[in-house]
């Protein structure tokens, strides 16, 4: 059993390493493109130069969608953040992080890996509007991630994996907020989610320790009678993460939801349906 656990841990580390190296490659390409265009790595210079280079690279590409220098740079940044944030079809690294000890899992899920991808998008927020195709792709992937993470968090019977897929769903909200150019709301919810999820993981690790190392929800119950203080703290954190009325999570998430509701067009129906289902499932898997 120990050998099997060791093999599973090594496989999880390998998958996480491979995805992050692909993300670093995309970020390296974006940096090379920025330096080739501006001859500097200064972001203020990039923000002033990039809106002025909106010429197409090929006339043939214009028949499908506009391919510009700005679009290529923004798409490279988006591809780098896509792997860091564990979005749809690339989220294997977050459940794999459950193989690590609880402090490492808390850092990966709340303060380092996924947060860095969103913050990288926020740093390039002045030029994201130059690529509508990238924003549309970001919005579709973010809404699909919101729905998948919520559904799988409800379905799984493992406590740590439920929190992991909860993180995937919440990061999908942030991705949608960036796609809707609601950067202030995204930054506020990013801070709220990072603080609350870090504390939640510490409490989850304590509960797993109390129950003898098991993470199966079928073998847990009556936590309030065993450790009432931890149960109360977790309930408060879940209220914030679930967006209960008059909490900080409610006001932060409300700003993102308001920008999504204002959508119109063929993508709006898919995005709204995914978000509405996820909104209904979020209180269920948290409480």
N, C-alpha and C positions, 0 to 999 in steps of 0.2 A: 504493500500500500504506500509506503514511503517513497519507493522508486517511482510508482505511478504518479504520485503527487509532484515529485521532482521533475518528471518529464513534462507534465502539464504546465508547471510553472515556467520551465525553459521555453516551451512552445509559446506561451503567452508573452514572455519577454521578447522573443524573436519577432512575433507579429507586431507588437508595439514599436519595436526598433525599426522594422521595415517601413511602417507607415510614417513614422516621424522622419526617416531619412528621405522619403519621397516628398514630404512637406518641406523639408529643408532645401531639397533640390529646386522645387518651385520658387521658394523664396530667394534662392541664389540666382535663378533666372530673372526674377523680377528686379533684383538689385543690379544685375548686369545690364538689363534693358534701361533702367533708370540712369545708370552711369553713362551708357552709350548715347542716350538722348541729351542729358543735361551736362555731362562731363563733370558731375559732382554727385555726392550722395546726400546733399542737403534737401530736406523735405520742403522747406519754404520755396526754394528754387523750383523744385518739381511741381508744386502746386500752382506756381505762376506760369510755368512753361507748358505744362501738359494740356490745358484747355486750348492752346493756340496751335496744336499739331493734330487737328482733326481730319487729316487727309486720309483717303482710303489707300490700302496697300495694293489692292488689285481691283480692277473693274469687274472681274468675274464674281468676286465675293459679294459685290453689291446686290446681285440678284437674289441672294439668300438672306444675308444680313451684313451690316456694315462692319468691316474689319478695319480698325484704325490702330494707330500706335497706342493711344490711350486705352483702347479696349484690350489689347494684348497685355499691357502692363497690369491693368486691373484684374484681368482674368488670371494672371500668374499669382497675384496676391490672393485672389479668391481660392485658387487651387491649393495654395499653401495653408490657408486657414481651414479649408474643408477637411483636411486630414487631422490637423491639430484639434479641431472641434468635434471630431468623430461624428460627422453628419451621416445621412442615409447611405447605406452600403459600405461605409468606412468606419463603423462604430465598434469594431471588434476589440479595439484597444481599451475601451472603458470597462466592459465586463471582465476582460482579462486582467485589469488592474486589481480585481478582487483577490487575485492570488498573492498580492503583496500584503505586508502587515498593515494594520489599520491606519497608523500615521501616514505611511506612504500613500495609501489609497485616498486618504483625505486630501493630501496635497495635490495628487494627480487630478482628482475630481473637482476640486474647488479653487485652487490657488495657482496652479502652474500650467498644465497642459491645455485644457479647454479654454481657460481664461486668456491665455496668450493669443490664441487664434482670434477670438473676438476683439481683444484689445488691438491686435494688429490691423484689423479691418477699421476700427475706430480711428487709428492714427492716420489712415488714408481717406478719412471721410470727406475731405474737401474735393476729391476728384472721383468719388465713386459714381456720381450721377452721369459721368461721361460715357458709361457703358450700360445701356439699358438691357442688353442681352444678358450680361453678367448678373445684374440685379434681378432679372426675371428667373434665371436659373437658381440664384441664391434663395429667392422666395419659395420656389417650388420644392427645393431640397429641404429647406428649413421646415416648411409645413409638413412634408412627409416624415421628417425626423420627429417632429412634435407628436404626430399620431402614432408612429411605430413605437417610440419610447413609452408613451402612455399605455398602449395596448399590452406591450410586453411586460411592463411593470405590474400591471394587473394580473397577468397570466402566471408569472414566475412564482415559485414557492420558496425561493432563496432570499433571505433578508438583505444580504449585501448586494445581490444582483438587482433586487427591486430598487434599492437606492441608486445603483449604477444606471439603470434604465430611466430612473427619474431624472438623473443628471442629463442624460441624452435628450430627453423631452424638453427640459428647461433650456438647454443650450439651443435647441431648435427655435424656441421663442426669441432668443437673442439674435439668432441668424435672421429670422423674419424681421425683427426690428431694424437690423442693419440694412436689409433689402428695402425696407420702406423709408429709409433715410431718417429714422427716428433715433438719432444718435444719443441725445441726452437721456431719453427714456431707457435706451439699451445700457448706457453706462451706469445709471442708477440701479437697474435690476441686476446688472453684472455684479456690482458690489454687494447687494443684498443677498444674491444667490451664493456668492463665494463665502460670505461670513456664515450664513445659515447652514450651508451644506457641509462646511468644515466641522462645525459643531455637531451636526447630525451624525457625521461619520464617527466622530469620537464617541458619541453616546451609543451608536450601533456597535462599535467595537467593545464597549463596556458590557453591553447586553449579551453579546456573543460569549464574552468571558464568563459572565454570570451563569449562562446555560451550558457551560462545559465545552465550549468551542463549536457547538452546532449552529448552523445558520438556517436550518429548515424552519419555516414558519409553522409547520404542522406540529412541531415539538415545543412551541413557545406559547405563552399565554399567562395572563394574570401578572403582567409586569408591574402594574400599579401597586399591587400588594407586596411585591418583593423589593422594588426600588422606586418608591413613589416620587422622589425628587427628580430622578432621571426621566420618569414617565411624564411628569409635568413639563419639564424643559423640552422634551421631544414634541409634546403636543403643541407648545407655543411655537416652536420652529416650523412644525407642519402647517400651523395656521398661517404663518408668514409666507412660506413657500407655496401653499395652496391658494394664496390671494384672498384670504378671508377679509370681509369688509372692514375698513378703517385700520388695517394694518399697513406697514410699509410696503410689503409685497403686493398688496391690492393696488395702491396708488402707482407703484412702479410698473406693474403689469398692465394696469388700465391704460397707460399712455401708449404702450405697444399695441394693445387690442384696439384702441381708438384709431390708430393709423391703419390697421389691417381692415377694419370695418369700412373705411372710406375707399376701399378698392373698387374698381370697375373694370370689366373686360373679361376675356375668356378664362384667364387664370384665377379670377376672383372666386368663382364657385368652388374650385378645388381647394384653394387656400382656406376659405371660410369654413367649408365642411370639415377639413382636417382639424382646424383650430377649435371648432365647436365641440367635436367629439372628444378632443384632448382635454378641453376645459371641463367637460362632464366627468372624465375619468380621473383627473388629477386629484380631487378630494378623496376619491375611493381608494387609490393605492397609497396615499399618504396617511390616511387615518385608519 
